[in-house]
């Protein structure tokens, strides 16, 4: 067996702060779905990336841009980060409430009342990298580095027949989980725990129980029990399969983890997307979005509750055990955990994290 990351990686505030700077801010972080931002120019959503408030705005051409949520004059928040609704639409400009400096939807400075001869380029809003894939919006705080396509690597090819960019959020549930985000990612990336933690899920996918999930081939997908073909309590659904899926994709279940914070679980008729937001060393907010094809959503009979209820049950089981892991890791006696042989996929987080952290913390 191989050792996991050290206790400090999961429990210490100082390491969490370093992680935000070295790992999260240098990565493409998923901030949600593109269609969560209105189609009108000036539509926006306020997101959080590595504790930075990021303003994602749609410009006059329909494209999205990401900017620091601060005026270039005195640093005032452009959008109130304490507001209940983080999304709305600006009128004609993005206007600072303090001294009425104004910016275009492309971030350019448009007005600085009674201040003349100002360098427009120097005082445009601070811009971050933004890219879209599969209907998801990703932001990277640190300039430069690999493109999102390069970071996705073979994942994009593996899920190419799932129409991710066309799907619509049928239901969204937000969870506040008292566990480090890496505990949650590791849990998602192995099925050694499925037998003890998810009896209902294992009834639907019996191979999850076999040898602790040691023989699972996620690239080929995981078959359901006979007569089942999707993640619902019955294993069935009246919803049509996504168009264009091959035979295996219409019968097997697939999963992907896009570091650092997007987990995808793909069935023939819906996709469960989990967007992780690390808040503290021992706290993660998770938005679970259940995505469906628009041709199903528009039907008068559309009811996503079969998938939603099943996923909510599985989610609560996962979050509960992750919180118990976190509490156990907090023990003074804990130095690091161990990966059993069938947990080798979980080592991905260790490999990814240690490279990002540049050796600042010993694994």
C-alpha positions in Angstrom: 0.0 0.0 0.0 1.1 3.6 -0.6 0.8 6.5 1.8 -1.7 9.3 1.2 -1.0 13.0 1.5 0.1 14.1 5.0 -2.4 15.2 7.7 -1.5 18.9 7.1 -2.8 18.7 3.5 -6.3 18.0 4.8 -6.4 19.8 8.1 -4.2 22.8 8.4 -5.3 26.3 7.6 -1.8 27.4 6.5 -1.5 24.6 4.0 -5.0 25.4 2.7 -4.0 29.0 2.1 -0.9 27.9 0.3 -3.0 25.5 -1.8 -5.3 28.3 -2.9 -2.3 30.2 -4.2 -0.2 27.4 -5.7 -2.8 24.8 -6.8 -6.2 26.4 -7.2 -5.4 29.8 -8.6 -3.1 28.3 -11.3 -5.8 25.8 -12.4 -8.8 26.0 -14.6 -11.6 26.1 -12.0 -15.2 25.4 -12.9 -17.5 28.2 -11.8 -20.8 26.8 -13.2 -22.8 26.5 -16.4 -22.7 29.1 -19.1 -26.5 29.2 -19.3 -26.7 30.2 -15.7 -25.7 33.7 -17.0 -28.4 35.5 -19.0 -28.1 35.9 -22.8 -28.5 39.7 -22.6 -25.3 41.9 -22.8 -24.4 42.9 -19.2 -25.7 39.7 -17.7 -23.4 38.5 -14.9 -22.7 36.0 -12.2 -20.4 36.5 -9.2 -18.2 33.4 -8.6 -15.6 32.5 -6.0 -12.2 31.1 -7.1 -9.5 30.6 -4.5 -11.3 33.1 -2.2 -11.2 35.7 -5.0 -14.5 37.2 -6.1 -14.7 36.9 -9.9 -17.3 38.8 -12.0 -18.3 36.7 -15.1 -20.0 39.1 -17.5 -21.5 38.6 -21.0 -20.4 41.3 -23.4 -22.2 42.7 -26.5 -20.9 39.9 -28.7 -22.4 37.3 -26.4 -19.0 36.1 -25.2 -18.2 35.8 -21.5 -15.3 37.6 -19.7 -14.0 37.2 -16.2 -12.9 40.2 -14.1 -11.8 41.0 -10.6 -14.8 42.3 -8.7 -13.3 45.6 -7.8 -13.1 49.1 -9.2 -9.7 50.2 -10.4 -10.0 53.5 -8.6 -10.2 52.6 -4.9 -10.9 48.9 -5.0 -14.6 49.1 -4.2 -16.7 45.9 -4.9 -18.6 46.4 -8.1 -21.1 43.8 -7.2 -22.1 43.4 -3.5 -20.7 40.0 -2.5 -23.0 39.8 0.5 -26.1 40.0 -1.8 -28.4 37.0 -1.7 -28.5 36.6 -5.5 -25.1 36.5 -7.1 -26.4 36.9 -10.7 -28.3 39.7 -12.4 -27.8 42.1 -15.4 -26.1 45.5 -15.6 -27.9 48.2 -17.4 -25.7 50.1 -19.9 -22.3 49.9 -18.0 -20.7 48.3 -15.0 -20.8 51.2 -12.5 -18.9 51.5 -9.3 -21.3 52.7 -6.5 -18.6 54.7 -4.7 -17.5 57.4 -7.2 -19.4 56.3 -10.3 -16.5 55.1 -12.4 -17.9 53.1 -15.2 -16.8 50.1 -17.3 -18.0 48.5 -20.5 -19.1 44.8 -20.5 -15.7 44.0 -22.0 -14.0 45.5 -18.9 -12.8 48.7 -20.6 -12.9 52.0 -18.7 -15.7 54.2 -20.0 -16.0 57.0 -17.5 -14.0 58.5 -14.6 -16.0 61.5 -13.5 -13.9 64.7 -13.3 -10.6 62.8 -13.8 -9.1 63.7 -17.1 -6.1 62.4 -19.1 -6.3 58.9 -17.6 -4.8 55.9 -19.3 -7.8 53.9 -20.4 -5.9 50.6 -20.8 -4.2 50.9 -17.4 -7.5 51.4 -15.6 -9.6 48.8 -17.4 -10.9 46.0 -15.1 -8.4 43.3 -14.1 -9.1 40.4 -16.4 -8.7 36.7 -15.7 -8.5 33.8 -18.2 -11.9 32.3 -19.1 -12.7 29.2 -21.2 -15.8 27.1 -21.8 -16.2 23.4 -22.5 -19.2 21.2 -22.5 -21.5 24.1 -21.4 -19.3 24.7 -18.3 -17.4 27.9 -17.6 -13.8 27.7 -16.3 -11.7 30.5 -14.8 -8.0 30.6 -14.1 -6.6 33.4 -11.9 -2.9 33.0 -12.7 -2.0 34.2 -16.2 -0.5 31.8 -18.7 -0.2 28.0 -18.5 -1.8 25.2 -20.5 -5.1 25.7 -22.3 -8.3 24.2 -20.9 -8.3 21.7 -23.8 -4.7 20.6 -22.9 -5.7 20.3 -19.2 -8.7 18.1 -20.1 -6.5 15.8 -22.0 -8.2 12.5 -23.0 -11.4 13.3 -21.0 -12.9 15.4 -23.8 -12.5 12.6 -26.2 -13.9 10.0 -23.8 -17.2 11.9 -23.3 -17.5 13.4 -26.8 -20.8 11.6 -27.6 -22.5 13.0 -24.5 -24.1 16.4 -25.5 -22.8 18.2 -22.5 -23.0 21.7 -24.1 -26.7 21.2 -24.9 -27.9 20.0 -21.5 -30.1 22.0 -19.2 -30.1 22.0 -15.4 -33.2 20.2 -14.3 -32.5 20.5 -10.6 -29.7 21.8 -8.4 -28.9 21.0 -4.8 -26.2 22.7 -2.8 -24.5 20.9 0.1 -22.2 22.4 2.8 -19.9 19.5 3.7 -17.5 19.6 6.7 -14.6 17.9 4.9 -11.6 18.9 2.9 -12.2 19.0 -0.9 -9.5 16.5 -1.5 -11.3 14.0 0.8 -14.3 14.4 -1.4 -12.4 14.0 -4.6 -10.6 10.9 -3.4 -13.9 9.4 -2.3 -15.3 10.1 -5.7 -12.3 8.5 -7.4 -12.6 5.0 -5.8 -15.3 2.4 -5.2 -13.7 0.5 -2.4 -16.2 2.3 -0.1 -19.2 1.5 -2.3 -20.1 -1.8 -0.6 -20.1 -0.5 3.0 -21.5 3.0 2.2 -23.9 2.6 -0.7 -26.0 -0.5 -0.5 -28.7 0.8 -2.8 -26.2 1.9 -5.4 -24.5 -1.5 -5.2 -27.9 -3.2 -5.8 -28.1 -1.1 -9.0 -24.5 -1.7 -10.0 -23.5 -5.1 -8.4 -19.9 -5.0 -9.7 -19.2 -2.2 -7.2 -19.3 -4.9 -4.5 -16.9 -7.2 -6.3 -13.4 -7.2 -4.7 -13.9 -3.7 -3.5 -14.3 -2.4 -7.0 -10.9 -3.6 -8.0 -11.8 -4.8 -11.5 -13.8 -1.7 -12.6 -13.0 -0.4 -16.1 -14.2 3.2 -16.0 -13.1 4.0 -19.6 -15.5 1.3 -20.9 -18.2 2.2 -18.4 -19.7 0.2 -15.6 -22.7 -2.1 -16.4 -25.9 -1.9 -14.3 -27.8 -5.0 -13.1 -29.8 -6.8 -15.7 -32.8 -4.7 -16.9 -31.3 -1.4 -15.6 -29.6 1.3 -17.6 -29.5 4.5 -15.6 -29.0 5.9 -12.1 -32.5 5.9 -10.6 -34.0 3.8 -7.8 -35.5 1.4 -10.4 -32.6 1.6 -12.7 -34.9 2.7 -15.5 -36.4 5.9 -16.9 -38.9 6.9 -19.5 -36.5 9.6 -20.7 -34.9 8.9 -24.1 -31.2 8.3 -24.2 -29.0 11.1 -25.4 -28.9 11.1 -29.2 -25.6 9.8 -30.6 -24.5 7.5 -27.8 -23.1 4.2 -28.8 -24.5 0.9 -27.5 -22.2 0.7 -24.5 -22.9 4.3 -23.5 -26.6 3.5 -23.5 -26.2 0.7 -21.0 -23.2 1.5 -18.9 -22.4 4.3 -16.4 -19.3 6.6 -16.7 -17.5 8.9 -14.4 -14.8 11.6 -14.8 -12.9 13.8 -12.4 -11.6 17.1 -13.8 -9.2 18.6 -11.4 -9.5 20.5 -9.3 -13.2 20.8 -8.8 -15.6 19.2 -11.4 -16.9 15.7 -11.0 -19.1 14.2 -13.8 -21.2 11.1 -13.5 -22.8 10.2 -16.9 -25.9 8.1 -17.5 -27.6 7.6 -20.8 -30.4 10.1 -20.0 -28.9 12.5 -17.5 -25.6 13.8 -16.1 -24.8 14.6 -12.5 -22.2 17.4 -12.3 -20.6 18.2 -8.9 -18.9 21.6 -8.6 -16.7 21.8 -5.5 -15.9 25.1 -3.8 -13.2 24.7 -1.2 -14.0 27.2 1.7 -11.8 26.1 4.5 -9.4 23.3 5.2 -12.3 21.3 6.7 -15.2 22.7 4.7 -16.4 22.4 1.1 -19.5 23.7 -0.6 -20.8 21.3 -3.3 -23.3 22.2 -6.0 -24.8 19.1 -7.5 -26.5 19.9 -10.9 -28.7 17.2 -12.6 -28.5 17.9 -16.3 -31.0 16.7 -18.9 -31.6 17.0 -22.6 -33.7 20.0 -23.6 -36.0 17.8 -25.7 -37.0 16.1 -22.4 -37.1 19.2 -20.3 -39.8 20.8 -22.5 -42.1 17.9 -22.2 -45.2 18.5 -20.0 -44.5 15.2 -18.3 -40.8 16.0 -17.5 -40.1 15.0 -13.9 -36.4 14.7 -12.8 -37.2 13.5 -9.3 -36.4 9.8 -10.0 -32.7 10.8 -10.7 -32.7 13.7 -8.2 -33.9 11.5 -5.3 -31.5 8.7 -6.1 -28.5 11.1 -6.3 -29.5 13.0 -3.2 -29.6 9.7 -1.2 -26.1 8.7 -2.6 -24.8 12.2 -2.0 -25.8 12.2 1.7 -24.2 8.9 2.2 -20.9 10.2 0.6 -20.9 13.5 2.5 -21.6 11.8 5.8 -18.7 9.4 5.4 -16.4 12.1 4.1 -17.1 14.2 7.2 -16.3 11.1 9.4 -13.0 10.8 7.5 -12.2 14.5 8.2 -13.0 14.2 11.9 -10.8 11.1 12.1 -7.9 12.9 10.3 -8.1 15.7 12.9 -6.8 13.3 15.5 -3.3 14.1 16.8 -2.4 10.5 16.2 -3.1 10.7 12.4 0.0 11.4 10.3 -1.3 10.1 6.9 -3.6 7.4 5.5 -2.9 4.5 3.2 -4.2 3.7 -0.3 -5.2 0.0 -0.8 -4.4 -1.5 -4.2 -8.0 -0.9 -5.6 -7.7 2.8 -4.6 -5.0 3.5 -7.1 -7.2 6.1 -8.9 -7.3 8.1 -5.7 -3.5 8.5 -6.0 -4.3 10.9 -8.9 -5.1 13.6 -6.4 -1.7 13.1 -4.7 0.1 13.2 -8.0 -1.8 16.3 -9.2 -1.6 18.1 -5.9 2.1 17.6 -5.2 3.1 18.8 -8.6 0.9 21.9 -8.2 2.3 22.6 -4.7 5.9 22.5 -6.0 7.2 20.5 -3.1 6.1 23.0 -0.5 4.4 20.2 1.6 5.8 16.7 1.9 3.3 14.0 0.8 
